[in-house]
Amino acid sequence: MAVGKTGENVVSNKMQVKIGNFLVAEQGRVAKDYNEKDLKEYMKWDSINVEVNLNLGSASYTVYTCDFTHDYIDINADYRN
């Protein structure tokens, strides 16, 4: 959701989203092999990697963040419902 709001010229059917080693989304859809049970286990870790590949070039950017508050998680969980 946040990638779409950047204002950049993003082509959703080129994008891939990975959480850890799990491919979550590709070509504008949920990944064919997505397994929510496995991803939930990974999400219990202390450190979680999220990778968004726009497949638009060779540049990269890394962001480090901290633990989110419960309110932040509640607000963003609504996107899924």
C-alpha distances in whole Angstrom, upper triangle without the diagonal:
4,5,5,7,9,12,13,14,12,13,11,14,15,12,13,11,14,15,18,20,18,16,14,12,14,15,12,13,13,16,20,21,18,20,19,22,22,19,20,23,21,19,22,23,23,21,18,17,13,14,11,14,13,17,18,21,22,21,19,18,18,17,19,18,20,19,17,19,19,18,15,14,15,13,10,12,12,8,10,13
4,5,5,7,10,11,13,11,14,12,16,16,13,14,12,15,15,18,21,19,18,15,14,16,17,14,16,16,19,22,23,21,22,21,24,24,20,21,24,22,19,22,23,23,20,17,16,13,13,11,13,13,17,17,19,21,19,17,15,15,14,16,15,17,18,16,18,19,18,14,14,16,14,11,13,14,11,13,16
4,5,5,8,8,10,8,10,10,13,13,10,11,11,14,15,18,20,19,17,15,13,14,14,12,14,16,17,21,22,20,22,22,25,24,21,22,25,22,21,24,24,24,21,18,16,12,12,9,10,9,13,13,16,17,16,14,13,14,14,16,16,19,20,19,21,22,21,18,18,20,17,14,16,17,14,16,19
4,6,7,8,9,7,9,8,12,13,11,13,13,16,18,21,22,21,18,16,14,14,14,11,14,16,18,22,23,21,24,23,26,26,23,24,27,25,23,27,27,27,25,21,19,16,15,12,13,11,15,14,17,19,18,17,17,18,17,20,20,22,23,21,23,24,23,19,19,21,18,15,17,17,13,15,18
4,6,8,10,10,13,12,16,16,14,16,16,19,20,23,25,24,21,19,17,18,18,15,17,19,21,25,27,24,27,25,29,28,25,26,29,27,24,28,28,28,25,22,21,17,17,14,16,14,17,17,19,21,19,18,17,18,17,20,19,22,22,20,22,23,21,18,19,20,17,14,17,17,14,16,19
4,5,9,9,12,13,17,16,14,16,16,19,20,23,25,24,22,20,18,19,18,16,19,21,23,26,28,26,28,27,30,30,26,27,30,27,25,28,28,28,25,22,20,17,16,13,14,12,16,15,17,19,16,16,14,16,15,18,18,21,23,21,23,24,23,19,20,22,19,17,20,20,17,19,22
4,7,8,12,13,17,16,15,18,18,21,23,26,28,27,24,23,20,20,19,17,20,22,24,28,30,28,30,30,33,32,29,30,33,31,29,32,32,31,29,26,24,20,19,16,16,14,17,15,17,19,17,17,17,19,19,22,22,25,26,24,27,28,26,23,24,25,22,20,23,22,19,22,24
4,6,9,11,15,14,13,16,17,20,22,25,26,25,23,21,19,18,17,16,19,22,23,26,28,27,30,29,32,32,28,30,33,30,28,32,31,31,28,25,22,19,17,14,14,11,13,11,13,16,14,15,15,17,18,21,22,25,27,26,28,29,28,24,25,27,24,21,24,24,21,23,26
4,7,10,12,12,12,15,17,20,23,25,26,25,22,21,18,17,15,14,18,21,22,25,27,26,29,29,33,32,29,31,34,31,30,33,33,33,30,27,24,21,18,14,14,10,12,9,12,15,15,16,17,19,20,24,25,28,30,28,31,32,31,27,27,29,26,24,26,26,22,24,27
4,6,9,8,8,11,13,17,19,22,23,22,19,18,15,13,12,11,15,17,18,21,23,22,26,26,29,28,25,28,30,28,27,30,30,30,27,24,21,18,15,11,10,7,9,8,11,14,14,15,15,18,19,22,23,26,28,26,29,30,29,25,25,27,25,21,23,23,20,21,24
4,6,6,7,11,13,17,20,22,22,21,18,17,13,11,9,9,12,15,16,19,22,21,24,25,29,28,25,28,30,28,27,31,31,32,29,25,22,19,16,12,11,7,9,8,12,15,16,17,18,20,22,25,26,29,30,29,31,32,31,28,27,28,26,23,24,24,21,21,24
4,5,5,9,11,14,17,20,20,18,15,14,10,8,6,5,9,12,13,16,18,18,21,21,25,25,22,24,27,25,24,28,28,30,27,23,21,17,15,11,10,8,10,11,14,17,18,18,19,20,21,24,25,27,28,27,29,29,29,25,24,26,24,20,21,21,18,18,21
4,6,8,11,15,18,21,20,18,14,13,10,7,4,5,8,11,12,14,17,17,20,21,25,24,22,25,28,26,25,29,30,31,28,24,22,18,16,13,11,9,10,11,15,18,19,19,21,22,24,26,27,30,30,29,32,32,32,28,27,28,27,23,24,24,20,20,23
4,7,10,13,17,19,18,17,14,14,10,7,5,7,10,13,13,15,17,17,21,22,26,24,22,25,27,25,25,29,29,30,27,23,20,17,14,11,8,6,6,8,11,14,15,16,18,20,21,24,26,29,30,29,32,32,32,29,27,29,28,24,25,26,22,22,25
4,7,10,14,16,16,14,11,11,8,6,6,7,9,11,11,14,16,15,19,19,23,22,19,22,24,22,22,25,25,26,23,20,17,13,10,7,6,5,6,9,12,14,14,14,15,17,18,21,22,25,26,25,28,29,29,25,24,26,25,21,22,23,19,19,22
4,7,10,13,12,11,7,8,6,4,7,8,9,10,9,12,13,12,16,17,20,18,16,19,21,18,18,22,22,23,20,17,14,11,8,6,5,7,8,11,13,14,15,14,15,16,17,20,21,23,24,24,27,27,28,24,23,25,24,20,20,22,19,18,22
4,7,10,10,9,6,6,5,7,10,10,10,9,9,12,13,11,14,14,17,16,13,16,18,15,15,19,18,20,17,13,11,7,6,5,6,9,11,14,16,16,16,14,14,14,15,17,18,20,20,20,23,24,24,21,19,21,21,17,17,19,16,16,19
4,6,6,5,4,5,7,9,13,13,13,11,10,13,12,10,12,13,15,13,10,13,15,12,12,16,15,17,14,11,8,6,5,7,8,12,13,16,18,17,17,15,15,14,15,16,17,19,19,19,23,23,24,21,19,22,22,18,18,20,18,17,20
4,6,5,7,7,10,12,16,16,15,13,12,15,13,11,12,11,13,11,8,10,11,8,9,12,12,13,11,7,6,5,6,9,11,15,17,20,21,20,19,17,16,14,14,14,15,16,16,17,20,20,22,19,16,19,20,16,16,19,17,16,20
4,5,8,10,13,15,18,19,18,16,14,16,14,12,13,13,14,11,8,11,11,7,9,12,10,12,9,6,5,6,8,11,13,17,18,21,22,20,20,17,16,14,15,14,15,16,17,18,21,22,24,21,19,22,23,19,19,22,21,19,23
4,6,9,12,14,17,18,17,15,13,14,12,11,12,13,14,10,9,13,12,9,11,14,13,15,13,10,9,9,9,12,13,17,17,21,21,20,20,18,18,17,18,18,19,20,20,22,25,25,27,25,22,25,26,22,22,25,23,21,25
4,6,9,11,15,16,14,11,9,11,9,7,8,10,11,8,7,11,11,9,11,14,14,16,14,11,10,9,10,12,13,16,17,21,22,21,22,19,20,18,19,19,20,21,21,21,24,24,26,23,21,23,24,20,19,22,20,18,21
4,6,8,11,12,11,9,6,9,8,6,9,11,13,11,9,13,14,12,14,17,17,19,17,14,12,10,9,10,11,14,14,18,20,20,20,18,19,18,19,20,21,23,23,23,26,26,27,24,21,24,24,20,19,22,19,17,21
4,7,11,10,9,6,5,9,8,6,8,9,12,11,9,12,14,12,13,16,17,19,17,14,12,10,10,10,12,14,15,19,21,21,22,19,20,19,19,20,20,22,21,21,24,23,24,21,19,21,21,17,16,18,16,14,17
4,7,7,5,4,4,8,9,8,11,12,15,15,13,15,18,16,16,20,21,23,20,17,15,12,11,9,10,12,13,16,19,20,20,19,19,19,20,22,22,24,24,23,25,25,25,23,20,22,21,18,17,19,15,14,17
4,5,6,6,5,8,10,10,14,15,19,18,16,19,21,19,20,23,24,26,23,19,17,14,12,10,9,10,11,14,17,18,19,18,19,20,21,23,24,26,27,26,29,28,29,26,24,25,25,21,21,22,18,17,20
4,6,8,8,10,13,13,17,18,22,21,19,22,25,23,23,27,27,29,26,23,20,17,15,12,11,10,11,13,16,19,20,20,21,22,24,26,27,29,29,29,31,31,31,28,26,27,26,23,23,23,20,19,21
4,7,9,11,14,14,17,18,21,21,19,21,24,23,22,26,27,29,26,22,20,17,15,12,12,11,13,15,18,20,21,20,21,22,23,25,26,28,28,27,29,29,28,25,23,25,23,20,20,20,16,15,18
4,6,8,11,10,14,14,18,18,17,19,22,21,21,24,25,27,25,22,20,17,16,14,14,14,15,18,21,23,24,23,23,24,24,26,26,28,28,26,28,28,28,25,23,24,23,19,18,19,15,14,16
4,6,9,7,10,11,14,15,13,15,18,18,17,21,22,25,23,19,18,15,15,14,15,15,17,20,23,24,25,23,24,24,24,25,25,26,26,25,27,26,26,24,21,22,22,18,17,18,15,13,15
4,6,5,9,11,14,14,12,16,18,17,17,21,22,24,22,19,17,15,14,13,14,15,16,19,22,23,24,22,23,23,24,25,25,27,27,26,28,28,28,26,23,24,24,21,20,21,18,16,19
4,6,9,12,14,14,14,17,19,18,20,23,24,27,25,22,20,18,17,17,17,18,18,22,24,25,27,25,26,26,27,29,29,30,30,29,31,30,31,29,26,27,27,24,22,24,21,18,21
4,6,10,12,11,11,15,16,16,17,20,21,24,23,20,19,17,17,17,17,19,20,23,25,26,27,25,26,26,27,27,28,29,28,28,31,30,31,29,25,27,28,24,22,24,22,19,21
4,6,9,9,8,11,13,13,14,17,19,22,20,17,16,15,15,16,17,19,20,23,25,26,26,24,25,24,24,25,25,26,25,25,27,26,27,25,22,23,24,20,19,20,18,16,18
4,6,6,6,9,10,11,13,15,17,20,19,17,17,16,17,18,20,22,23,27,28,29,29,27,27,26,26,26,25,26,24,24,26,25,26,25,21,22,24,21,18,20,19,16,18
4,5,5,6,9,10,10,13,15,18,18,15,16,15,17,18,20,23,24,28,30,30,30,27,27,25,25,24,23,23,22,21,23,21,23,21,18,19,20,18,15,17,16,13,15
4,5,5,7,9,10,11,14,18,18,16,17,17,19,21,23,26,27,31,32,32,32,29,29,27,26,26,25,24,22,22,24,22,24,23,19,20,22,20,17,20,19,16,18
4,5,5,7,9,10,12,16,16,14,15,15,17,19,21,24,25,29,30,30,30,27,27,25,24,24,23,23,21,22,24,23,25,24,20,22,24,21,19,21,21,18,20
4,5,5,6,9,10,14,13,11,12,12,14,16,18,21,23,26,28,27,27,24,23,22,21,20,20,20,18,19,21,20,22,20,17,19,20,17,16,19,18,15,18
4,5,5,7,10,13,13,11,13,14,17,19,21,24,26,29,31,30,30,27,26,23,22,21,20,19,17,17,19,17,20,18,15,16,19,16,14,17,17,15,17
4,5,6,8,11,12,11,14,15,18,20,23,26,28,31,32,31,31,27,26,24,23,21,20,20,18,18,20,19,22,21,17,19,22,20,17,21,21,18,21
4,5,6,9,9,8,10,11,14,17,20,23,25,28,29,28,27,24,23,20,19,18,18,17,16,17,19,19,22,20,17,19,21,19,17,21,20,18,21
4,5,8,8,7,9,11,14,17,20,23,25,28,29,28,27,24,22,19,18,16,15,14,13,13,16,15,18,16,13,16,18,15,14,18,18,16,19
4,7,9,9,12,14,17,20,23,26,29,31,32,31,30,26,25,22,20,18,16,15,13,14,16,15,18,17,14,17,19,18,16,20,20,19,21
4,5,7,10,13,16,19,22,26,28,30,31,29,28,24,23,19,18,16,15,13,12,14,16,17,20,18,16,19,21,19,18,22,22,21,24
4,7,10,13,17,20,23,26,28,31,31,29,28,24,22,18,16,13,12,10,9,12,15,15,19,17,16,19,21,19,19,23,23,22,25
4,7,10,13,17,20,23,25,27,27,25,24,20,18,14,13,10,10,9,9,12,15,17,20,18,16,19,21,19,19,23,22,22,25
4,7,10,13,16,20,22,24,24,23,22,18,16,13,12,10,10,10,10,12,16,17,19,17,15,18,19,17,17,20,20,19,22
4,7,10,13,16,18,21,21,19,18,14,13,10,10,9,10,12,13,14,18,19,21,18,17,20,21,18,18,21,20,20,23
4,7,10,13,15,18,18,18,16,13,12,10,10,10,11,13,14,15,18,19,20,17,16,19,19,16,16,19,17,17,21
4,6,10,12,14,15,14,13,10,10,9,10,12,14,16,17,18,22,23,24,20,19,22,22,18,19,21,19,19,23
4,6,9,11,13,13,12,10,10,10,11,14,15,18,19,19,23,24,24,21,20,22,21,18,19,21,18,18,22
4,5,8,9,10,10,9,10,12,14,17,19,22,23,23,27,28,28,24,23,26,25,21,22,24,21,21,25
4,5,8,10,10,10,12,14,16,19,21,24,25,25,28,29,29,25,25,27,25,22,23,25,21,22,25
4,6,8,10,11,13,16,18,21,23,27,28,28,32,33,33,29,28,31,29,26,27,28,25,25,28
4,7,9,11,13,16,19,22,24,28,30,30,33,34,34,30,30,32,30,27,28,29,26,27,30
4,6,9,12,15,18,22,24,28,30,30,34,36,35,32,31,34,32,29,31,32,29,29,33
4,7,10,13,17,20,23,27,29,30,33,35,36,32,31,34,33,30,31,33,30,30,34
4,7,11,14,17,20,24,27,27,31,33,33,29,29,32,31,28,30,32,29,30,33
4,7,10,14,17,20,23,24,27,30,30,26,26,29,28,25,27,29,26,27,31
4,7,10,13,17,20,21,24,27,27,23,24,27,26,23,25,27,25,26,30
4,7,10,14,17,18,22,24,25,21,21,25,24,21,23,26,24,25,29
4,7,10,13,14,18,21,21,18,18,22,21,19,21,24,22,23,27
4,7,10,12,16,19,20,17,17,21,21,19,21,24,23,24,27
4,7,9,12,15,16,13,14,18,18,16,18,21,20,22,25
4,6,10,13,14,12,13,16,17,16,18,21,21,22,25
4,7,9,12,10,10,14,15,14,15,19,19,20,22
4,7,8,6,7,10,11,11,12,15,16,17,20
4,5,5,7,9,10,11,12,15,17,18,19
4,5,5,6,9,10,10,13,15,16,17
4,5,5,6,9,10,11,14,15,16
4,5,5,6,9,10,12,14,15
4,5,5,6,9,10,11,13
4,6,5,7,10,11,11
4,6,6,8,10,11
4,5,6,8,10
4,5,6,7
4,5,5
4,6
4
